[in-house]
Amino acid sequence: MDVSRQRAIFRAGSRTYFYSALFFPAPVRADVSILYAFVRQADNYVDSLPQDKDGFNAFAERYARALAAGPSGDLVIDSFIDLLRRKRFDPQWVESFLYSMELDTHKQEYRTIGETEEYIYGSAEVVGLMMARILNLPEAALEPARYLGKAMQYVNFIRDINEDQKLGRTYLPGAELAQFGLNSLRPAEAESKAEQFRRFIELQLTRYRQWQARAEEGYHFIPRRYLIPVKTAADMYRWTAAEIEREPLQVYRRVVKPSRARIVARVLYNLVTAR
């Protein structure tokens, strides 16, 4: 199957994931491109300005019809459904993913960590589950795979605070802002209360690191030829977290991401050191 379109969507959507995934064997790399193209396509509808709610709804409907009745003519959807069947994805994982994407069309604030975790399950944990199936990992690896998706998504929330504010969204638990004397995550508020903002971010990064540690408990389930790119992506999220912790207010000035050179260098390091 020619997955050049999916690969192009993948490349445009995530530098870290794309360049890490280059080091999977070719068949796995193709399947990862199919998965990422599907989730990115849905995400693009709800994250566009202006938001394309109708486009997202039509995408979700095409997926449902194709799953029930056969090919839709949409290469991204049809190749994903083929992947779903080949790798035995639970269709409920996809429903949870689409539910979280649908939340983005109307929900703007997440007051508690419980609300945030509900969103993360559909937006990231199920993607971790699908990745585990693509890599043919044992059932015992599924929970760590969920935690890896969860940890990475949480770094995204921290990294993308400013971008999400522009979209009118606050994924980090709003109830925790008050603990630090913050009324919002708007730039002016964070900059005028820099120390409070720093301590708020430290709490969020502590949570990320706890989830990442749970994810790493499952690394021993991953064959070495697959562990290299998985670990590299996780290492780049760890670098992003450390960079933000060094100067939290920079999230309002730039999107903190590793360079392509840094990603490739980490791949080479992991090739030498990963067991």
C-alpha positions as protocol buffer text, in pm:
chain_id: "A"
residue {
  index: 1
  type: MET
  ca { x: 0 y: 0 z: 0 }
}
residue {
  index: 2
  type: ASP
  ca { x: 133 y: 344 z: -96 }
}
residue {
  index: 3
  type: VAL
  ca { x: 127 y: 556 z: 221 }
}
residue {
  index: 4
  type: SER
  ca { x: 298 y: 865 z: 80 }
}
residue {
  index: 5
  type: ARG
  ca { x: 0 y: 1088 z: 163 }
}
residue {
  index: 6
  type: GLN
  ca { x: -15 y: 958 z: 518 }
}
residue {
  index: 7
  type: ARG
  ca { x: 358 y: 1005 z: 557 }
}
residue {
  index: 8
  type: ALA
  ca { x: 327 y: 1366 z: 440 }
}
residue {
  index: 9
  type: ILE
  ca { x: 56 y: 1433 z: 700 }
}
residue {
  index: 10
  type: PHE
  ca { x: 273 y: 1264 z: 963 }
}
residue {
  index: 11
  type: ARG
  ca { x: 579 y: 1471 z: 873 }
}
residue {
  index: 12
  type: ALA
  ca { x: 385 y: 1797 z: 881 }
}
residue {
  index: 13
  type: GLY
  ca { x: 225 y: 1714 z: 1214 }
}
residue {
  index: 14
  type: SER
  ca { x: 507 y: 1611 z: 1446 }
}
residue {
  index: 15
  type: ARG
  ca { x: 882 y: 1653 z: 1413 }
}
residue {
  index: 16
  type: THR
  ca { x: 959 y: 1435 z: 1718 }
}
residue {
  index: 17
  type: TYR
  ca { x: 734 y: 1145 z: 1625 }
}
residue {
  index: 18
  type: PHE
  ca { x: 819 y: 1155 z: 1255 }
}
residue {
  index: 19
  type: TYR
  ca { x: 1197 y: 1153 z: 1288 }
}
residue {
  index: 20
  type: SER
  ca { x: 1190 y: 898 z: 1570 }
}
residue {
  index: 21
  type: ALA
  ca { x: 963 y: 670 z: 1367 }
}
residue {
  index: 22
  type: LEU
  ca { x: 1207 y: 670 z: 1075 }
}
residue {
  index: 23
  type: PHE
  ca { x: 1406 y: 414 z: 1271 }
}
residue {
  index: 24
  type: PHE
  ca { x: 1128 y: 157 z: 1284 }
}
residue {
  index: 25
  type: PRO
  ca { x: 1148 y: -124 z: 1027 }
}
residue {
  index: 26
  type: ALA
  ca { x: 974 y: -19 z: 703 }
}
residue {
  index: 27
  type: PRO
  ca { x: 645 y: -215 z: 756 }
}
residue {
  index: 28
  type: VAL
  ca { x: 605 y: -73 z: 1107 }
}
residue {
  index: 29
  type: ARG
  ca { x: 694 y: 274 z: 985 }
}
residue {
  index: 30
  type: ALA
  ca { x: 417 y: 249 z: 725 }
}
residue {
  index: 31
  type: ASP
  ca { x: 161 y: 142 z: 984 }
}
residue {
  index: 32
  type: VAL
  ca { x: 263 y: 422 z: 1221 }
}
residue {
  index: 33
  type: SER
  ca { x: 218 y: 670 z: 934 }
}
residue {
  index: 34
  type: ILE
  ca { x: -133 y: 538 z: 872 }
}
residue {
  index: 35
  type: LEU
  ca { x: -224 y: 571 z: 1239 }
}
residue {
  index: 36
  type: TYR
  ca { x: -78 y: 917 z: 1278 }
}
residue {
  index: 37
  type: ALA
  ca { x: -241 y: 1047 z: 958 }
}
residue {
  index: 38
  type: PHE
  ca { x: -584 y: 942 z: 1086 }
}
residue {
  index: 39
  type: VAL
  ca { x: -549 y: 1104 z: 1428 }
}
residue {
  index: 40
  type: ARG
  ca { x: -381 y: 1416 z: 1287 }
}
residue {
  index: 41
  type: GLN
  ca { x: -650 y: 1462 z: 1023 }
}
residue {
  index: 42
  type: ALA
  ca { x: -920 y: 1462 z: 1290 }
}
residue {
  index: 43
  type: ASP
  ca { x: -716 y: 1691 z: 1512 }
}
residue {
  index: 44
  type: ASN
  ca { x: -656 y: 1937 z: 1230 }
}
residue {
  index: 45
  type: TYR
  ca { x: -1030 y: 1996 z: 1189 }
}
residue {
  index: 46
  type: VAL
  ca { x: -1082 y: 2090 z: 1554 }
}
residue {
  index: 47
  type: ASP
  ca { x: -758 y: 2287 z: 1592 }
}
residue {
  index: 48
  type: SER
  ca { x: -794 y: 2504 z: 1283 }
}
residue {
  index: 49
  type: LEU
  ca { x: -877 y: 2874 z: 1302 }
}
residue {
  index: 50
  type: PRO
  ca { x: -1162 y: 2909 z: 1236 }
}
residue {
  index: 51
  type: GLN
  ca { x: -1251 y: 2567 z: 1367 }
}
residue {
  index: 52
  type: ASP
  ca { x: -1397 y: 2330 z: 1106 }
}
residue {
  index: 53
  type: LYS
  ca { x: -1661 y: 2156 z: 1314 }
}
residue {
  index: 54
  type: ASP
  ca { x: -1857 y: 2048 z: 1006 }
}
residue {
  index: 55
  type: GLY
  ca { x: -1543 y: 1901 z: 854 }
}
residue {
  index: 56
  type: PHE
  ca { x: -1475 y: 1702 z: 1171 }
}
residue {
  index: 57
  type: ASN
  ca { x: -1832 y: 1573 z: 1188 }
}
residue {
  index: 58
  type: ALA
  ca { x: -1818 y: 1466 z: 824 }
}
residue {
  index: 59
  type: PHE
  ca { x: -1485 y: 1290 z: 886 }
}
residue {
  index: 60
  type: ALA
  ca { x: -1628 y: 1101 z: 1184 }
}
residue {
  index: 61
  type: GLU
  ca { x: -1936 y: 1004 z: 982 }
}
residue {
  index: 62
  type: ARG
  ca { x: -1725 y: 877 z: 691 }
}
residue {
  index: 63
  type: TYR
  ca { x: -1526 y: 666 z: 933 }
}
residue {
  index: 64
  type: ALA
  ca { x: -1842 y: 516 z: 1089 }
}
residue {
  index: 65
  type: ARG
  ca { x: -1995 y: 436 z: 750 }
}
residue {
  index: 66
  type: ALA
  ca { x: -1674 y: 284 z: 617 }
}
residue {
  index: 67
  type: LEU
  ca { x: -1631 y: 68 z: 926 }
}
residue {
  index: 68
  type: ALA
  ca { x: -1986 y: -64 z: 888 }
}
residue {
  index: 69
  type: ALA
  ca { x: -2032 y: -77 z: 513 }
}
residue {
  index: 70
  type: GLY
  ca { x: -1699 y: -69 z: 328 }
}
residue {
  index: 71
  type: PRO
  ca { x: -1453 y: 176 z: 173 }
}
residue {
  index: 72
  type: SER
  ca { x: -1531 y: 546 z: 189 }
}
residue {
  index: 73
  type: GLY
  ca { x: -1299 y: 664 z: -87 }
}
residue {
  index: 74
  type: ASP
  ca { x: -1102 y: 859 z: 175 }
}
residue {
  index: 75
  type: LEU
  ca { x: -751 y: 710 z: 171 }
}
residue {
  index: 76
  type: VAL
  ca { x: -672 y: 819 z: 526 }
}
residue {
  index: 77
  type: ILE
  ca { x: -986 y: 657 z: 666 }
}
residue {
  index: 78
  type: ASP
  ca { x: -981 y: 344 z: 452 }
}
residue {
  index: 79
  type: SER
  ca { x: -617 y: 264 z: 522 }
}
residue {
  index: 80
  type: PHE
  ca { x: -676 y: 322 z: 893 }
}
residue {
  index: 81
  type: ILE
  ca { x: -969 y: 79 z: 898 }
}
residue {
  index: 82
  type: ASP
  ca { x: -751 y: -180 z: 724 }
}
residue {
  index: 83
  type: LEU
  ca { x: -490 y: -122 z: 996 }
}
residue {
  index: 84
  type: LEU
  ca { x: -754 y: -147 z: 1268 }
}
residue {
  index: 85
  type: ARG
  ca { x: -856 y: -490 z: 1142 }
}
residue {
  index: 86
  type: ARG
  ca { x: -506 y: -620 z: 1078 }
}
residue {
  index: 87
  type: LYS
  ca { x: -379 y: -518 z: 1419 }
}
residue {
  index: 88
  type: ARG
  ca { x: -697 y: -592 z: 1615 }
}
residue {
  index: 89
  type: PHE
  ca { x: -762 y: -245 z: 1751 }
}
residue {
  index: 90
  type: ASP
  ca { x: -1064 y: -229 z: 1977 }
}
residue {
  index: 91
  type: PRO
  ca { x: -1313 y: -8 z: 1784 }
}
residue {
  index: 92
  type: GLN
  ca { x: -1405 y: 149 z: 2118 }
}
residue {
  index: 93
  type: TRP
  ca { x: -1057 y: 302 z: 2128 }
}
residue {
  index: 94
  type: VAL
  ca { x: -1142 y: 491 z: 1811 }
}
residue {
  index: 95
  type: GLU
  ca { x: -1476 y: 600 z: 1954 }
}
residue {
  index: 96
  type: SER
  ca { x: -1296 y: 735 z: 2261 }
}
residue {
  index: 97
  type: PHE
  ca { x: -1053 y: 920 z: 2038 }
}
residue {
  index: 98
  type: LEU
  ca { x: -1332 y: 1078 z: 1835 }
}
residue {
  index: 99
  type: TYR
  ca { x: -1517 y: 1169 z: 2155 }
}
residue {
  index: 100
  type: SER
  ca { x: -1216 y: 1363 z: 2283 }
}
residue {
  index: 101
  type: MET
  ca { x: -1182 y: 1538 z: 1949 }
}
residue {
  index: 102
  type: GLU
  ca { x: -1551 y: 1624 z: 1960 }
}
residue {
  index: 103
  type: LEU
  ca { x: -1500 y: 1778 z: 2307 }
}
residue {
  index: 104
  type: ASP
  ca { x: -1263 y: 2023 z: 2141 }
}
residue {
  index: 105
  type: THR
  ca { x: -1554 y: 2162 z: 1943 }
}
residue {
  index: 106
  type: HIS
  ca { x: -1734 y: 2289 z: 2252 }
}
residue {
  index: 107
  type: LYS
  ca { x: -1544 y: 2234 z: 2580 }
}
residue {
  index: 108
  type: GLN
  ca { x: -1298 y: 2508 z: 2668 }
}
residue {
  index: 109
  type: GLU
  ca { x: -1199 y: 2446 z: 3030 }
}
residue {
  index: 110
  type: TYR
  ca { x: -1102 y: 2141 z: 3232 }
}
residue {
  index: 111
  type: ARG
  ca { x: -1158 y: 2220 z: 3598 }
}
residue {
  index: 112
  type: THR
  ca { x: -1019 y: 1907 z: 3764 }
}
residue {
  index: 113
  type: ILE
  ca { x: -745 y: 1660 z: 3689 }
}
residue {
  index: 114
  type: GLY
  ca { x: -1018 y: 1398 z: 3650 }
}
residue {
  index: 115
  type: GLU
  ca { x: -1173 y: 1593 z: 3363 }
}
residue {
  index: 116
  type: THR
  ca { x: -833 y: 1638 z: 3204 }
}
residue {
  index: 117
  type: GLU
  ca { x: -755 y: 1267 z: 3235 }
}
residue {
  index: 118
  type: GLU
  ca { x: -1086 y: 1177 z: 3068 }
}
residue {
  index: 119
  type: TYR
  ca { x: -983 y: 1389 z: 2771 }
}
residue {
  index: 120
  type: ILE
  ca { x: -632 y: 1244 z: 2768 }
}
residue {
  index: 121
  type: TYR
  ca { x: -762 y: 887 z: 2758 }
}
residue {
  index: 122
  type: GLY
  ca { x: -928 y: 949 z: 2423 }
}
residue {
  index: 123
  type: SER
  ca { x: -674 y: 1188 z: 2279 }
}
residue {
  index: 124
  type: ALA
  ca { x: -355 y: 1002 z: 2371 }
}
residue {
  index: 125
  type: GLU
  ca { x: -385 y: 686 z: 2580 }
}
residue {
  index: 126
  type: VAL
  ca { x: -579 y: 500 z: 2311 }
}
residue {
  index: 127
  type: VAL
  ca { x: -310 y: 599 z: 2061 }
}
residue {
  index: 128
  type: GLY
  ca { x: -59 y: 433 z: 2292 }
}
residue {
  index: 129
  type: LEU
  ca { x: -279 y: 122 z: 2291 }
}
residue {
  index: 130
  type: MET
  ca { x: -291 y: 122 z: 1911 }
}
residue {
  index: 131
  type: MET
  ca { x: 88 y: 161 z: 1895 }
}
residue {
  index: 132
  type: ALA
  ca { x: 126 y: -139 z: 2126 }
}
residue {
  index: 133
  type: ARG
  ca { x: -85 y: -344 z: 1886 }
}
residue {
  index: 134
  type: ILE
  ca { x: 114 y: -224 z: 1585 }
}
residue {
  index: 135
  type: LEU
  ca { x: 431 y: -340 z: 1760 }
}
residue {
  index: 136
  type: ASN
  ca { x: 267 y: -673 z: 1855 }
}
residue {
  index: 137
  type: LEU
  ca { x: 339 y: -620 z: 2223 }
}
residue {
  index: 138
  type: PRO
  ca { x: 187 y: -852 z: 2487 }
}
residue {
  index: 139
  type: GLU
  ca { x: -128 y: -761 z: 2678 }
}
residue {
  index: 140
  type: ALA
  ca { x: 83 y: -677 z: 2985 }
}
residue {
  index: 141
  type: ALA
  ca { x: 236 y: -391 z: 2785 }
}
residue {
  index: 142
  type: LEU
  ca { x: -95 y: -214 z: 2730 }
}
residue {
  index: 143
  type: GLU
  ca { x: -109 y: -25 z: 3059 }
}
residue {
  index: 144
  type: PRO
  ca { x: 247 y: 114 z: 3026 }
}
residue {
  index: 145
  type: ALA
  ca { x: 161 y: 210 z: 2667 }
}
residue {
  index: 146
  type: ARG
  ca { x: -134 y: 409 z: 2796 }
}
residue {
  index: 147
  type: TYR
  ca { x: 91 y: 588 z: 3042 }
}
residue {
  index: 148
  type: LEU
  ca { x: 341 y: 675 z: 2772 }
}
residue {
  index: 149
  type: GLY
  ca { x: 70 y: 838 z: 2562 }
}
residue {
  index: 150
  type: LYS
  ca { x: -64 y: 1011 z: 2872 }
}
residue {
  index: 151
  type: ALA
  ca { x: 277 y: 1148 z: 2975 }
}
residue {
  index: 152
  type: MET
  ca { x: 356 y: 1279 z: 2629 }
}
residue {
  index: 153
  type: GLN
  ca { x: 18 y: 1447 z: 2596 }
}
residue {
  index: 154
  type: TYR
  ca { x: 66 y: 1623 z: 2927 }
}
residue {
  index: 155
  type: VAL
  ca { x: 394 y: 1773 z: 2810 }
}
residue {
  index: 156
  type: ASN
  ca { x: 208 y: 1890 z: 2500 }
}
residue {
  index: 157
  type: PHE
  ca { x: -48 y: 2066 z: 2721 }
}
residue {
  index: 158
  type: ILE
  ca { x: 231 y: 2246 z: 2908 }
}
residue {
  index: 159
  type: ARG
  ca { x: 430 y: 2326 z: 2595 }
}
residue {
  index: 160
  type: ASP
  ca { x: 122 y: 2452 z: 2407 }
}
residue {
  index: 161
  type: ILE
  ca { x: -30 y: 2668 z: 2681 }
}
residue {
  index: 162
  type: ASN
  ca { x: -8 y: 2980 z: 2467 }
}
residue {
  index: 163
  type: GLU
  ca { x: -137 y: 2815 z: 2150 }
}
residue {
  index: 164
  type: ASP
  ca { x: -430 y: 2666 z: 2340 }
}
residue {
  index: 165
  type: GLN
  ca { x: -510 y: 3003 z: 2496 }
}
residue {
  index: 166
  type: LYS
  ca { x: -544 y: 3141 z: 2144 }
}
residue {
  index: 167
  type: LEU
  ca { x: -796 y: 2862 z: 2077 }
}
residue {
  index: 168
  type: GLY
  ca { x: -980 y: 2950 z: 2398 }
}
residue {
  index: 169
  type: ARG
  ca { x: -882 y: 2627 z: 2572 }
}
residue {
  index: 170
  type: THR
  ca { x: -727 y: 2541 z: 2907 }
}
residue {
  index: 171
  type: TYR
  ca { x: -651 y: 2169 z: 2938 }
}
residue {
  index: 172
  type: LEU
  ca { x: -447 y: 2193 z: 3259 }
}
residue {
  index: 173
  type: PRO
  ca { x: -678 y: 2163 z: 3562 }
}
residue {
  index: 174
  type: GLY
  ca { x: -821 y: 2505 z: 3638 }
}
residue {
  index: 175
  type: ALA
  ca { x: -890 y: 2419 z: 4001 }
}
residue {
  index: 176
  type: GLU
  ca { x: -515 y: 2397 z: 4059 }
}
residue {
  index: 177
  type: LEU
  ca { x: -455 y: 2751 z: 3936 }
}
residue {
  index: 178
  type: ALA
  ca { x: -615 y: 2894 z: 4248 }
}
residue {
  index: 179
  type: GLN
  ca { x: -369 y: 2702 z: 4465 }
}
residue {
  index: 180
  type: PHE
  ca { x: -99 y: 2930 z: 4326 }
}
residue {
  index: 181
  type: GLY
  ca { x: -296 y: 3253 z: 4319 }
}
residue {
  index: 182
  type: LEU
  ca { x: -351 y: 3241 z: 3943 }
}
residue {
  index: 183
  type: ASN
  ca { x: -681 y: 3340 z: 3784 }
}
residue {
  index: 184
  type: SER
  ca { x: -602 y: 3208 z: 3437 }
}
residue {
  index: 185
  type: LEU
  ca { x: -320 y: 3102 z: 3206 }
}
residue {
  index: 186
  type: ARG
  ca { x: -340 y: 3415 z: 2994 }
}
residue {
  index: 187
  type: PRO
  ca { x: 4 y: 3560 z: 2917 }
}
residue {
  index: 188
  type: ALA
  ca { x: -42 y: 3880 z: 3116 }
}
residue {
  index: 189
  type: GLU
  ca { x: -151 y: 3687 z: 3424 }
}
residue {
  index: 190
  type: ALA
  ca { x: 141 y: 3446 z: 3406 }
}
residue {
  index: 191
  type: GLU
  ca { x: 396 y: 3721 z: 3345 }
}
residue {
  index: 192
  type: SER
  ca { x: 268 y: 3938 z: 3631 }
}
residue {
  index: 193
  type: LYS
  ca { x: 278 y: 3638 z: 3868 }
}
residue {
  index: 194
  type: ALA
  ca { x: 591 y: 3468 z: 3738 }
}
residue {
  index: 195
  type: GLU
  ca { x: 681 y: 3287 z: 4061 }
}
residue {
  index: 196
  type: GLN
  ca { x: 329 y: 3151 z: 4107 }
}
residue {
  index: 197
  type: PHE
  ca { x: 327 y: 3040 z: 3744 }
}
residue {
  index: 198
  type: ARG
  ca { x: 664 y: 2869 z: 3789 }
}
residue {
  index: 199
  type: ARG
  ca { x: 535 y: 2670 z: 4088 }
}
residue {
  index: 200
  type: PHE
  ca { x: 216 y: 2577 z: 3901 }
}
residue {
  index: 201
  type: ILE
  ca { x: 425 y: 2444 z: 3611 }
}
residue {
  index: 202
  type: GLU
  ca { x: 648 y: 2250 z: 3851 }
}
residue {
  index: 203
  type: LEU
  ca { x: 341 y: 2070 z: 3983 }
}
residue {
  index: 204
  type: GLN
  ca { x: 232 y: 1978 z: 3630 }
}
residue {
  index: 205
  type: LEU
  ca { x: 581 y: 1855 z: 3540 }
}
residue {
  index: 206
  type: THR
  ca { x: 592 y: 1641 z: 3855 }
}
residue {
  index: 207
  type: ARG
  ca { x: 271 y: 1475 z: 3740 }
}
residue {
  index: 208
  type: TYR
  ca { x: 417 y: 1418 z: 3393 }
}
residue {
  index: 209
  type: ARG
  ca { x: 727 y: 1255 z: 3542 }
}
residue {
  index: 210
  type: GLN
  ca { x: 519 y: 1023 z: 3758 }
}
residue {
  index: 211
  type: TRP
  ca { x: 328 y: 906 z: 3452 }
}
residue {
  index: 212
  type: GLN
  ca { x: 647 y: 874 z: 3248 }
}
residue {
  index: 213
  type: ALA
  ca { x: 798 y: 654 z: 3519 }
}
residue {
  index: 214
  type: ARG
  ca { x: 493 y: 426 z: 3496 }
}
residue {
  index: 215
  type: ALA
  ca { x: 540 y: 409 z: 3120 }
}
residue {
  index: 216
  type: GLU
  ca { x: 906 y: 311 z: 3150 }
}
residue {
  index: 217
  type: GLU
  ca { x: 808 y: 10 z: 3360 }
}
residue {
  index: 218
  type: GLY
  ca { x: 690 y: -140 z: 3032 }
}
residue {
  index: 219
  type: TYR
  ca { x: 1004 y: -79 z: 2826 }
}
residue {
  index: 220
  type: HIS
  ca { x: 1121 y: -435 z: 2886 }
}
residue {
  index: 221
  type: PHE
  ca { x: 823 y: -559 z: 2684 }
}
residue {
  index: 222
  type: ILE
  ca { x: 945 y: -376 z: 2372 }
}
residue {
  index: 223
  type: PRO
  ca { x: 1190 y: -554 z: 2141 }
}
residue {
  index: 224
  type: ARG
  ca { x: 1511 y: -355 z: 2097 }
}
residue {
  index: 225
  type: ARG
  ca { x: 1449 y: -280 z: 1728 }
}
residue {
  index: 226
  type: TYR
  ca { x: 1126 y: -105 z: 1835 }
}
residue {
  index: 227
  type: LEU
  ca { x: 1253 y: 38 z: 2163 }
}
residue {
  index: 228
  type: ILE
  ca { x: 1503 y: 270 z: 1994 }
}
residue {
  index: 229
  type: PRO
  ca { x: 1242 y: 500 z: 1830 }
}
residue {
  index: 230
  type: VAL
  ca { x: 996 y: 470 z: 2121 }
}
residue {
  index: 231
  type: LYS
  ca { x: 1261 y: 564 z: 2374 }
}
residue {
  index: 232
  type: THR
  ca { x: 1391 y: 843 z: 2152 }
}
residue {
  index: 233
  type: ALA
  ca { x: 1048 y: 1006 z: 2132 }
}
residue {
  index: 234
  type: ALA
  ca { x: 1008 y: 976 z: 2510 }
}
residue {
  index: 235
  type: ASP
  ca { x: 1356 y: 1120 z: 2565 }
}
residue {
  index: 236
  type: MET
  ca { x: 1268 y: 1421 z: 2352 }
}
residue {
  index: 237
  type: TYR
  ca { x: 959 y: 1485 z: 2562 }
}
residue {
  index: 238
  type: ARG
  ca { x: 1178 y: 1462 z: 2871 }
}
residue {
  index: 239
  type: TRP
  ca { x: 1412 y: 1720 z: 2714 }
}
residue {
  index: 240
  type: THR
  ca { x: 1113 y: 1946 z: 2638 }
}
residue {
  index: 241
  type: ALA
  ca { x: 992 y: 1920 z: 2999 }
}
residue {
  index: 242
  type: ALA
  ca { x: 1338 y: 2005 z: 3134 }
}
residue {
  index: 243
  type: GLU
  ca { x: 1371 y: 2300 z: 2898 }
}
residue {
  index: 244
  type: ILE
  ca { x: 1035 y: 2441 z: 3007 }
}
residue {
  index: 245
  type: GLU
  ca { x: 1119 y: 2387 z: 3374 }
}
residue {
  index: 246
  type: ARG
  ca { x: 1437 y: 2590 z: 3325 }
}
residue {
  index: 247
  type: GLU
  ca { x: 1234 y: 2894 z: 3209 }
}
residue {
  index: 248
  type: PRO
  ca { x: 856 y: 2837 z: 3226 }
}
residue {
  index: 249
  type: LEU
  ca { x: 750 y: 3172 z: 3078 }
}
residue {
  index: 250
  type: GLN
  ca { x: 915 y: 3086 z: 2747 }
}
residue {
  index: 251
  type: VAL
  ca { x: 601 y: 2889 z: 2653 }
}
residue {
  index: 252
  type: TYR
  ca { x: 446 y: 3227 z: 2577 }
}
residue {
  index: 253
  type: ARG
  ca { x: 727 y: 3321 z: 2339 }
}
residue {
  index: 254
  type: ARG
  ca { x: 786 y: 3002 z: 2143 }
}
residue {
  index: 255
  type: VAL
  ca { x: 682 y: 2640 z: 2106 }
}
residue {
  index: 256
  type: VAL
  ca { x: 958 y: 2442 z: 2275 }
}
residue {
  index: 257
  type: LYS
  ca { x: 1055 y: 2153 z: 2046 }
}
residue {
  index: 258
  type: PRO
  ca { x: 1378 y: 1961 z: 1988 }
}
residue {
  index: 259
  type: SER
  ca { x: 1560 y: 2017 z: 1662 }
}
residue {
  index: 260
  type: ARG
  ca { x: 1588 y: 1745 z: 1401 }
}
residue {
  index: 261
  type: ALA
  ca { x: 1959 y: 1721 z: 1480 }
}
residue {
  index: 262
  type: ARG
  ca { x: 1886 y: 1665 z: 1848 }
}
residue {
  index: 263
  type: ILE
  ca { x: 1637 y: 1388 z: 1767 }
}
residue {
  index: 264
  type: VAL
  ca { x: 1877 y: 1208 z: 1532 }
}
residue {
  index: 265
  type: ALA
  ca { x: 2162 y: 1243 z: 1783 }
}
residue {
  index: 266
  type: ARG
  ca { x: 1943 y: 1085 z: 2049 }
}
residue {
  index: 267
  type: VAL
  ca { x: 1855 y: 799 z: 1816 }
}
residue {
  index: 268
  type: LEU
  ca { x: 2225 y: 730 z: 1766 }
}
residue {
  index: 269
  type: TYR
  ca { x: 2284 y: 744 z: 2143 }
}
residue {
  index: 270
  type: ASN
  ca { x: 2001 y: 498 z: 2204 }
}
residue {
  index: 271
  type: LEU
  ca { x: 2132 y: 269 z: 1934 }
}
residue {
  index: 272
  type: VAL
  ca { x: 2450 y: 236 z: 2137 }
}
residue {
  index: 273
  type: THR
  ca { x: 2304 y: 226 z: 2488 }
}
residue {
  index: 274
  type: ALA
  ca { x: 1951 y: 77 z: 2472 }
}
residue {
  index: 275
  type: ARG
  ca { x: 1917 y: -284 z: 2581 }
}
